[in-house]
């Protein structure tokens, strides 16, 4: 049998591929042979006899290459038998693992159909959608039931559930979040949810351990469910961020006229006085006072020349002088409200850079602020007055942590980062969705769910694919 030998030109290629192996022989036809073996039937030494398969591998479509495994023939009993070839098996397995790693690394952000494009465009790897589906499905099965270790500490834990549609069915994503270490300790999908299920999950996750307390949204069944599991002394802190979102939503509804929300600086001021109960928002309130003073002075000192300037600048079509005046005053107020929002945005970004948060009021200060607002609740819209009454009825839940932790923002941030709306539609089964969540947790812990390849390994894989083209 004529064999291929390394020349000066392809010496480095043989070295990269690991073909300086006394037990591996490459025929001129490109068949990979192992050592001659004894016949398993009569024991006679076999002869090389072509290849045993078509040699297709996962890179073959892109490289137009094959890896054919040599077979042998017994001259005595005329038997053809297969021979183990570790080098070839390892090489094909490496090729499969490399492509699988690329597919899995892309699967978190791309659909199965979208994964095909970057593989083909950047590496000319031709992989069918069905192959991609098999790779992902196999990985999903391996990740199913994977458990994560955690330790219950004497701190506050965030809890929330997220409503999803999986394959047309309503599902609930239940999450417990350690607010001290910023880690998920429990995350699972349930197709039904009730107080009984929540209690069962609490017992499963925490066992006999009793943490300091929980931060939850304002569903009325939470306090009773948690206390039936942990006792009446467990602290239940209502999320202030959730409360403020409700206040903003209800204020919008009160001020809406069709699709338009008719905000004024005074509305901003009254709303931020509510935000000022549990967090110190004195800066924002003082700024709004200053802007309202500016607006009043502008209105009182408004001249015909200023009105004409605004009419020309903003192309105001109104002909009536009084209507023009009202419109100019309205434009000025909108500009001041926009300036206020810009300042808030800049201050928020500054807090992020400095890794600081809003100043939390102590219990007595919060109680004092609320009682002042409660005494003046008549200045607020009816729906906001109802909200103030609900705060009064549940005030102890809003101060339960005594300022230690007031929000579930970190948990909400985890929800936002791990499940964009456009990706909800990509998950068609409970298994695939659960696997996606597991992969996210593995990434957060610095663990991989696919093999990582070195440059040398990648070079070897593509050298082999090119050599056997």
Secondary structure in CASP SS format (residue, H / E / C, confidence):
PFRMAT SS
TARGET T0000
AUTHOR 0000-0000-0000
METHOD secondary structure of the structure
MODEL  1
X C 1.00
X C 1.00
X E 1.00
X C 1.00
X C 1.00
X C 1.00
X C 1.00
X C 1.00
X C 1.00
X C 1.00
X H 1.00
X H 1.00
X H 1.00
X H 1.00
X H 1.00
X H 1.00
X H 1.00
X C 1.00
X C 1.00
X C 1.00
X C 1.00
X C 1.00
X C 1.00
X C 1.00
X E 1.00
X E 1.00
X E 1.00
X C 1.00
X C 1.00
X C 1.00
X E 1.00
X E 1.00
X E 1.00
X C 1.00
X C 1.00
X C 1.00
X C 1.00
X E 1.00
X C 1.00
X C 1.00
X C 1.00
X C 1.00
X C 1.00
X C 1.00
X E 1.00
X C 1.00
X E 1.00
X E 1.00
X E 1.00
X E 1.00
X E 1.00
X C 1.00
X C 1.00
X C 1.00
X C 1.00
X C 1.00
X C 1.00
X C 1.00
X C 1.00
X H 1.00
X H 1.00
X H 1.00
X H 1.00
X C 1.00
X C 1.00
X C 1.00
X C 1.00
X E 1.00
X E 1.00
X E 1.00
X E 1.00
X E 1.00
X E 1.00
X C 1.00
X C 1.00
X C 1.00
X C 1.00
X C 1.00
X C 1.00
X E 1.00
X E 1.00
X E 1.00
X C 1.00
X C 1.00
X C 1.00
X H 1.00
X H 1.00
X H 1.00
X H 1.00
X H 1.00
X H 1.00
X H 1.00
X H 1.00
X H 1.00
X H 1.00
X H 1.00
X H 1.00
X H 1.00
X H 1.00
X H 1.00
X H 1.00
X H 1.00
X H 1.00
X H 1.00
X H 1.00
X H 1.00
X H 1.00
X C 1.00
X C 1.00
X C 1.00
X C 1.00
X H 1.00
X H 1.00
X H 1.00
X H 1.00
X H 1.00
X H 1.00
X H 1.00
X H 1.00
X H 1.00
X H 1.00
X H 1.00
X H 1.00
X C 1.00
X C 1.00
X C 1.00
X C 1.00
X C 1.00
X H 1.00
X H 1.00
X H 1.00
X H 1.00
X H 1.00
X H 1.00
X H 1.00
X H 1.00
X H 1.00
X H 1.00
X H 1.00
X H 1.00
X H 1.00
X H 1.00
X H 1.00
X C 1.00
X C 1.00
X C 1.00
X C 1.00
X C 1.00
X C 1.00
X C 1.00
X C 1.00
X C 1.00
X C 1.00
X C 1.00
X C 1.00
X E 1.00
X E 1.00
X E 1.00
X E 1.00
X E 1.00
X E 1.00
X E 1.00
X E 1.00
X E 1.00
X E 1.00
X E 1.00
X C 1.00
X C 1.00
X E 1.00
X E 1.00
X E 1.00
X E 1.00
X E 1.00
X E 1.00
X E 1.00
X E 1.00
X E 1.00
X E 1.00
X C 1.00
X C 1.00
X C 1.00
X C 1.00
X E 1.00
X E 1.00
X E 1.00
X E 1.00
X E 1.00
X E 1.00
X E 1.00
X E 1.00
X C 1.00
X C 1.00
X C 1.00
X C 1.00
X H 1.00
X H 1.00
X H 1.00
X H 1.00
X H 1.00
X H 1.00
X H 1.00
X H 1.00
X H 1.00
X H 1.00
X H 1.00
X H 1.00
X C 1.00
X C 1.00
X C 1.00
X C 1.00
X C 1.00
X C 1.00
X E 1.00
X E 1.00
X E 1.00
X E 1.00
X C 1.00
X C 1.00
X C 1.00
X C 1.00
X C 1.00
X H 1.00
X H 1.00
X H 1.00
X H 1.00
X H 1.00
X H 1.00
X H 1.00
X H 1.00
X H 1.00
X C 1.00
X C 1.00
X C 1.00
X C 1.00
X E 1.00
X E 1.00
X E 1.00
X E 1.00
X C 1.00
X H 1.00
X H 1.00
X H 1.00
X H 1.00
X H 1.00
X H 1.00
X H 1.00
X H 1.00
X H 1.00
X H 1.00
X H 1.00
X H 1.00
X H 1.00
X H 1.00
X H 1.00
X H 1.00
X E 1.00
X E 1.00
X C 1.00
X C 1.00
X E 1.00
X E 1.00
X C 1.00
X C 1.00
X C 1.00
X H 1.00
X H 1.00
X H 1.00
X H 1.00
X H 1.00
X H 1.00
X H 1.00
X H 1.00
X H 1.00
X H 1.00
X H 1.00
X C 1.00
X C 1.00
X C 1.00
X E 1.00
X C 1.00
X C 1.00
X H 1.00
X H 1.00
X H 1.00
X H 1.00
X H 1.00
X H 1.00
X H 1.00
X H 1.00
X H 1.00
X H 1.00
X H 1.00
X H 1.00
X H 1.00
X H 1.00
X H 1.00
X H 1.00
X H 1.00
X H 1.00
X H 1.00
X C 1.00
X C 1.00
X C 1.00
X H 1.00
X H 1.00
X H 1.00
X H 1.00
X H 1.00
X H 1.00
X H 1.00
X H 1.00
X H 1.00
X H 1.00
X C 1.00
X C 1.00
X C 1.00
X C 1.00
X C 1.00
X C 1.00
X C 1.00
X H 1.00
X H 1.00
X H 1.00
X H 1.00
X H 1.00
X H 1.00
X H 1.00
X H 1.00
X H 1.00
X H 1.00
X H 1.00
X H 1.00
X H 1.00
X H 1.00
X H 1.00
X H 1.00
X H 1.00
X H 1.00
X H 1.00
X H 1.00
X H 1.00
X H 1.00
X H 1.00
X H 1.00
X H 1.00
X H 1.00
X H 1.00
X H 1.00
X H 1.00
X H 1.00
X H 1.00
X H 1.00
X H 1.00
X H 1.00
X C 1.00
X C 1.00
X C 1.00
X C 1.00
X C 1.00
X E 1.00
X C 1.00
X C 1.00
X H 1.00
X H 1.00
X H 1.00
X H 1.00
X H 1.00
X H 1.00
X H 1.00
X H 1.00
X H 1.00
X H 1.00
X H 1.00
X H 1.00
X H 1.00
X C 1.00
X H 1.00
X H 1.00
X H 1.00
X C 1.00
X C 1.00
X H 1.00
X H 1.00
X H 1.00
X H 1.00
X H 1.00
X H 1.00
X H 1.00
X H 1.00
X H 1.00
X H 1.00
X H 1.00
X H 1.00
X C 1.00
X H 1.00
X H 1.00
X H 1.00
X H 1.00
X C 1.00
X C 1.00
X C 1.00
X C 1.00
X C 1.00
X C 1.00
X C 1.00
X C 1.00
X C 1.00
X C 1.00
X H 1.00
X H 1.00
X H 1.00
X H 1.00
X H 1.00
X H 1.00
X H 1.00
X H 1.00
X H 1.00
X H 1.00
X C 1.00
X C 1.00
X H 1.00
X H 1.00
X H 1.00
X H 1.00
X C 1.00
X C 1.00
X C 1.00
X C 1.00
X C 1.00
X H 1.00
X H 1.00
X H 1.00
X H 1.00
X H 1.00
X H 1.00
X H 1.00
X H 1.00
X H 1.00
X H 1.00
X H 1.00
X H 1.00
X H 1.00
X H 1.00
X H 1.00
X C 1.00
X C 1.00
X C 1.00
X C 1.00
X C 1.00
X C 1.00
X C 1.00
X C 1.00
X C 1.00
X C 1.00
X H 1.00
X H 1.00
X H 1.00
X H 1.00
X H 1.00
X H 1.00
X H 1.00
X H 1.00
X H 1.00
X H 1.00
X H 1.00
X H 1.00
X H 1.00
X C 1.00
X C 1.00
END
